[in-house]
Amino acid sequence: MSEPMRLRQSLSEMEQAFAEEIEQERHRRALLRRNVGKRGHYRQRRRVHKRGSLRFSLLVMSLIATAVLVTVVMFKMLYVVMG
């Protein structure tokens, strides 16, 4: 094979390898972008769930405290009325 022909062939092989590398890089960036979006969505869902659990716990505690307070006041009033 002559020198110019071999040079052209290796140049075309390099161009093809470069094009494949660019395509692989695009694919990798698309995967990374998609994973970043999934991670952000997952974090947001966890934050919302955590906040919801905290609010629910506060609601339950306030209901229990209210029930205890009403019971104590009721028995004190009953003691005052009966006593």
CYANA upper distance limits for C-alpha pairs under 8 A (distance plus 0.5 A):
  1 MET  CA      5 MET  CA      7.23
  1 MET  CA      6 ARG  CA      7.10
  2 SER  CA      6 ARG  CA      6.81
  3 GLU  CA      7 LEU  CA      6.61
  4 PRO  CA      8 ARG  CA      6.62
  5 MET  CA      9 GLN  CA      6.70
  6 ARG  CA     10 SER  CA      6.65
  7 LEU  CA     11 LEU  CA      6.50
  8 ARG  CA     12 SER  CA      6.59
  9 GLN  CA     13 GLU  CA      6.65
 10 SER  CA     14 MET  CA      6.59
 11 LEU  CA     15 GLU  CA      6.70
 12 SER  CA     16 GLN  CA      6.61
 13 GLU  CA     17 ALA  CA      6.60
 14 MET  CA     18 PHE  CA      6.51
 15 GLU  CA     19 ALA  CA      6.64
 16 GLN  CA     20 GLU  CA      6.71
 17 ALA  CA     21 GLU  CA      6.60
 18 PHE  CA     22 ILE  CA      6.68
 19 ALA  CA     23 GLU  CA      6.76
 20 GLU  CA     24 GLN  CA      6.68
 21 GLU  CA     25 GLU  CA      6.62
 22 ILE  CA     26 ARG  CA      6.73
 23 GLU  CA     27 HIS  CA      6.74
 24 GLN  CA     28 ARG  CA      6.62
 25 GLU  CA     29 ARG  CA      6.62
 26 ARG  CA     30 ALA  CA      6.66
 27 HIS  CA     31 LEU  CA      6.78
 28 ARG  CA     32 LEU  CA      6.69
 29 ARG  CA     33 ARG  CA      6.57
 30 ALA  CA     34 ARG  CA      6.68
 31 LEU  CA     35 ASN  CA      6.62
 32 LEU  CA     36 VAL  CA      6.61
 33 ARG  CA     37 GLY  CA      6.85
 34 ARG  CA     38 LYS  CA      6.80
 35 ASN  CA     39 ARG  CA      6.59
 36 VAL  CA     40 GLY  CA      6.69
 37 GLY  CA     41 HIS  CA      6.70
 38 LYS  CA     42 TYR  CA      6.59
 39 ARG  CA     43 ARG  CA      6.62
 40 GLY  CA     44 GLN  CA      6.67
 41 HIS  CA     45 ARG  CA      6.74
 42 TYR  CA     46 ARG  CA      6.76
 43 ARG  CA     47 ARG  CA      6.71
 44 GLN  CA     48 VAL  CA      6.69
 45 ARG  CA     49 HIS  CA      6.58
 46 ARG  CA     50 LYS  CA      6.49
 47 ARG  CA     51 ARG  CA      6.60
 48 VAL  CA     52 GLY  CA      6.56
 49 HIS  CA     53 SER  CA      6.62
 50 LYS  CA     54 LEU  CA      6.73
 51 ARG  CA     55 ARG  CA      6.69
 52 GLY  CA     56 PHE  CA      6.62
 53 SER  CA     57 SER  CA      6.66
 54 LEU  CA     58 LEU  CA      6.74
 55 ARG  CA     59 LEU  CA      6.66
 56 PHE  CA     60 VAL  CA      6.74
 57 SER  CA     61 MET  CA      6.65
 58 LEU  CA     62 SER  CA      6.58
 59 LEU  CA     63 LEU  CA      6.70
 60 VAL  CA     64 ILE  CA      6.71
 61 MET  CA     65 ALA  CA      6.57
 62 SER  CA     66 THR  CA      6.52
 63 LEU  CA     67 ALA  CA      6.68
 64 ILE  CA     68 VAL  CA      6.69
 65 ALA  CA     69 LEU  CA      6.56
 66 THR  CA     70 VAL  CA      6.56
 67 ALA  CA     71 THR  CA      6.63
 68 VAL  CA     72 VAL  CA      6.69
 69 LEU  CA     73 VAL  CA      6.63
 70 VAL  CA     74 MET  CA      6.41
 71 THR  CA     75 PHE  CA      6.74
 72 VAL  CA     76 LYS  CA      6.70
 73 VAL  CA     77 MET  CA      6.62
 74 MET  CA     78 LEU  CA      6.59
 75 PHE  CA     79 TYR  CA      6.55
 76 LYS  CA     80 VAL  CA      6.73
 77 MET  CA     81 VAL  CA      6.55
 78 LEU  CA     82 MET  CA      6.41
 79 TYR  CA     83 GLY  CA      5.92
